[in-house]
Amino acid sequence: MNDRPRTEAELIELVRSSDVRAPDALHRRIEELVAERSSSRRRRPLLWAGLGTWASPLARRAGAAAALLAVTVAVLAIVLGSGGRSLSVQQATALTLSQPQAPAPAESSPRSSELVAAVQGVHFPYWEEHFGWRSTGQRTDTVQGHTVMTVFYANRGGQRIGYAIVAGTAPRLSGGSVRWRDGHPYRLYTLRGAQSVAWLRHGRLCVLSGRDIGAGTLIRLASWGERGSAA
């Protein structure tokens, strides 16, 4: 791959520009390594002057390789160590395309736009009266340390969609294509053979997916009632 990092500087830039948020302690360690390498470079001329002609170009390259290896190990620690803490849109989409494990939640109250089911105060919408989509079941899962509640809906034509809300701080969304509605971004993906839309509501990641469901339908449902927030 031509875009693979080849130098210490490129590796450091890769870490700093990564969409994956690593634990703060690992980020601090990277910064310490950067500072140590900067200090080492300042001391290096004195070291090589003391060694004289014994210090060959090969030795210099070996030292640089060792430093690069140390940074590489730290990079891997950040990427691998943080991978277990961040739930992806792909994982949430898989849940929206799975099967319910519990009965459908009820409407929260007569003439309401919400169901009783909620994640950290963010309620699932009630769509039956306005759009003809009725809730048919729900499930709750724990993925990468995040609680994910999913409510399933079906319309009169037998089409089915799943709506997942993820507890905790939402990851930064990337990829796909962005559609704007009422001043808020909704990010579209095609995952696992289904159309999917992801957005934020009150800081919580929401994912709505369905097979053979158009992007326009998904965005109209996602944006109805309580609007999404910037993703």
C-alpha positions as CSV (number, residue, x, y, z in Angstrom):
1,M,0.0,0.0,0.0
2,N,1.4,3.4,-1.0
3,D,-0.3,5.2,1.9
4,R,1.3,3.1,4.6
5,P,3.3,5.2,7.1
6,R,7.0,4.9,6.5
7,T,8.5,7.3,9.1
8,E,8.0,8.1,12.7
9,A,6.4,11.5,11.8
10,E,3.9,9.7,9.5
11,L,3.0,7.3,12.3
12,I,2.5,10.1,14.8
13,E,0.3,11.9,12.3
14,L,-1.7,8.7,11.7
15,V,-2.5,8.4,15.4
16,R,-3.4,12.1,15.7
17,S,-5.7,12.0,12.7
18,S,-7.4,8.7,13.5
19,D,-11.2,8.7,13.9
20,V,-10.9,6.1,16.7
21,R,-10.7,7.7,20.1
22,A,-8.2,5.9,22.3
23,P,-8.0,6.1,26.1
24,D,-6.5,9.4,27.3
25,A,-3.7,7.5,29.0
26,L,-2.5,6.0,25.7
27,H,-2.7,9.4,24.0
28,R,-0.5,10.9,26.8
29,R,2.0,8.0,26.3
30,I,2.2,8.9,22.6
31,E,2.9,12.5,23.5
32,E,5.6,11.4,25.9
33,L,7.2,9.3,23.2
34,V,7.2,12.2,20.9
35,A,8.8,14.4,23.5
36,E,11.4,11.7,24.3
37,R,12.3,11.4,20.6
38,S,12.6,15.2,20.3
39,S,15.0,15.3,23.3
40,S,16.9,12.3,21.9
41,R,17.5,14.1,18.6
42,R,18.8,17.1,20.4
43,R,21.3,15.0,22.3
44,R,22.3,12.8,19.3
45,P,25.1,15.1,17.8
46,L,27.0,15.0,21.1
47,L,26.7,11.2,21.3
48,W,27.9,10.7,17.7
49,A,30.8,13.2,18.3
50,G,32.0,11.1,21.2
51,L,31.9,7.9,19.3
52,G,33.9,9.3,16.3
53,T,34.3,7.2,13.3
54,W,33.0,4.1,15.1
55,A,29.5,5.3,14.7
56,S,28.7,4.1,11.2
57,P,25.6,5.1,9.0
58,L,24.4,1.5,9.7
59,A,24.4,2.2,13.4
60,R,22.5,5.4,12.9
61,R,19.8,3.6,10.8
62,A,19.5,0.9,13.5
63,G,18.9,3.6,16.2
64,A,16.3,5.2,14.0
65,A,14.6,1.8,13.3
66,A,14.4,1.1,17.1
67,A,12.8,4.5,17.7
68,L,10.3,3.9,14.9
69,L,9.5,0.5,16.3
70,A,8.8,2.0,19.7
71,V,6.3,4.5,18.2
72,T,4.8,1.7,16.1
73,V,4.1,-0.4,19.2
74,A,2.5,2.6,20.8
75,V,0.3,3.2,17.8
76,L,-0.8,-0.5,17.8
77,A,-1.6,-0.2,21.5
78,I,-3.8,2.8,20.8
79,V,-5.6,1.3,17.8
80,L,-6.1,-2.2,19.2
81,G,-6.7,-1.1,22.8
82,S,-9.4,1.4,21.8
83,G,-11.1,-0.9,19.4
84,G,-12.8,-2.8,22.2
85,R,-14.4,0.4,23.4
86,S,-16.0,2.0,20.3
87,L,-19.2,0.6,18.9
88,S,-19.5,1.1,15.1
89,V,-22.4,1.9,12.9
90,Q,-21.9,-1.5,11.3
91,Q,-22.4,-3.3,14.6
92,A,-25.5,-1.2,15.4
93,T,-26.9,-1.9,11.9
94,A,-26.4,-5.7,12.4
95,L,-28.7,-5.4,15.4
96,T,-31.4,-3.5,13.5
97,L,-31.5,-6.4,11.0
98,S,-31.7,-9.1,13.6
99,Q,-34.8,-10.5,15.4
100,P,-36.8,-9.2,18.3
101,Q,-36.4,-10.9,21.7
102,A,-39.3,-9.2,23.6
103,P,-42.8,-7.9,22.8
104,A,-43.3,-4.5,21.2
105,P,-43.2,-1.5,23.5
106,A,-46.5,0.4,23.9
107,E,-47.3,4.0,23.1
108,S,-46.3,6.2,26.0
109,S,-49.7,7.9,26.3
110,P,-52.7,8.6,24.1
111,R,-52.0,11.1,21.3
112,S,-48.3,10.8,22.0
113,S,-45.5,10.7,19.4
114,E,-43.3,8.4,21.6
115,L,-43.2,4.8,22.8
116,V,-42.5,3.9,26.4
117,A,-39.1,2.4,25.4
118,A,-36.2,4.8,25.8
119,V,-32.4,4.9,26.2
120,Q,-31.1,7.4,28.7
121,G,-34.1,9.6,28.2
122,V,-34.2,9.3,24.4
123,H,-37.5,7.7,23.4
124,F,-38.3,5.6,20.4
125,P,-40.9,7.2,18.1
126,Y,-44.5,6.2,17.7
127,W,-45.1,6.1,13.9
128,E,-48.3,4.0,13.4
129,E,-50.8,6.9,13.3
130,H,-48.7,9.2,11.0
131,F,-46.8,6.7,8.8
132,G,-48.4,3.3,9.2
133,W,-45.3,1.8,10.8
134,R,-46.3,-0.1,14.0
135,S,-43.8,-1.4,16.6
136,T,-43.6,-5.2,16.5
137,G,-40.9,-6.1,19.0
138,Q,-37.7,-5.1,20.7
139,R,-34.4,-6.4,22.0
140,T,-31.6,-5.1,24.3
141,D,-27.9,-6.0,23.7
142,T,-24.5,-5.1,25.1
143,V,-21.9,-4.5,22.5
144,Q,-18.4,-3.2,23.2
145,G,-19.5,-2.1,26.6
146,H,-22.5,-0.1,25.2
147,T,-26.1,-1.0,25.9
148,V,-28.1,-1.0,22.6
149,M,-31.9,-1.1,22.5
150,T,-33.5,-1.9,19.2
151,V,-37.2,-1.5,18.4
152,F,-38.6,-3.2,15.2
153,Y,-41.4,-1.8,13.1
154,A,-43.5,-3.2,10.2
155,N,-45.9,-1.6,7.7
156,R,-49.0,-2.9,6.1
157,G,-47.0,-4.1,3.1
158,G,-44.9,-6.4,5.3
159,Q,-41.7,-4.3,5.1
160,R,-39.6,-4.2,8.2
161,I,-37.2,-1.8,9.8
162,G,-35.1,-1.7,12.9
163,Y,-34.3,1.4,15.0
164,A,-31.4,1.2,17.4
165,I,-30.4,3.7,20.1
166,V,-26.9,3.3,21.7
167,A,-26.3,4.3,25.3
168,G,-23.2,6.4,26.2
169,T,-21.1,8.9,24.3
170,A,-21.6,8.5,20.6
171,P,-18.7,7.8,18.3
172,R,-17.7,10.3,15.6
173,L,-19.5,9.4,12.4
174,S,-17.6,9.1,9.1
175,G,-18.0,7.6,5.7
176,G,-21.2,7.1,3.7
177,S,-23.0,10.1,2.3
178,V,-24.5,13.0,4.2
179,R,-28.1,14.2,3.6
180,W,-29.4,17.4,5.4
181,R,-32.9,17.8,6.6
182,D,-34.2,20.7,8.7
183,G,-30.7,21.8,9.2
184,H,-29.4,18.5,10.6
185,P,-27.1,15.9,9.0
186,Y,-28.1,12.3,8.4
187,R,-25.4,9.9,7.2
188,L,-26.4,7.2,4.7
189,Y,-24.7,3.8,4.4
190,T,-25.3,0.6,2.5
191,L,-24.4,-2.2,5.0
192,R,-25.1,-5.9,5.1
193,G,-27.3,-5.6,2.0
194,A,-29.5,-2.9,3.5
195,Q,-29.9,0.8,3.5
196,S,-29.0,2.4,6.8
197,V,-29.1,6.0,8.2
198,A,-27.1,7.1,11.3
199,W,-27.5,10.3,13.2
200,L,-27.3,11.8,16.7
201,R,-30.2,12.5,19.1
202,H,-29.3,14.3,22.3
203,G,-25.8,13.0,22.0
204,R,-26.9,9.4,21.4
205,L,-26.1,7.4,18.3
206,C,-29.3,6.3,16.4
207,V,-29.3,3.9,13.5
208,L,-32.3,3.0,11.3
209,S,-32.1,0.3,8.7
210,G,-34.2,-1.8,6.5
211,R,-33.9,-4.0,3.4
212,D,-35.6,-2.7,0.2
213,I,-36.4,0.6,2.0
214,G,-35.4,3.8,0.2
215,A,-33.1,6.4,1.7
216,G,-35.9,9.0,1.4
217,T,-38.2,6.9,3.6
218,L,-35.6,6.3,6.2
219,I,-34.6,10.0,6.5
220,R,-38.2,11.0,6.7
221,L,-38.8,8.7,9.5
222,A,-35.6,9.5,11.3
223,S,-36.2,13.2,11.1
224,W,-39.8,13.2,12.2
225,G,-40.8,14.6,15.6
226,E,-37.7,15.0,17.7
227,R,-35.1,16.2,15.3
228,G,-31.6,14.8,15.0
229,S,-28.6,16.7,16.2
230,A,-25.2,17.4,14.4
231,A,-23.3,14.2,13.7
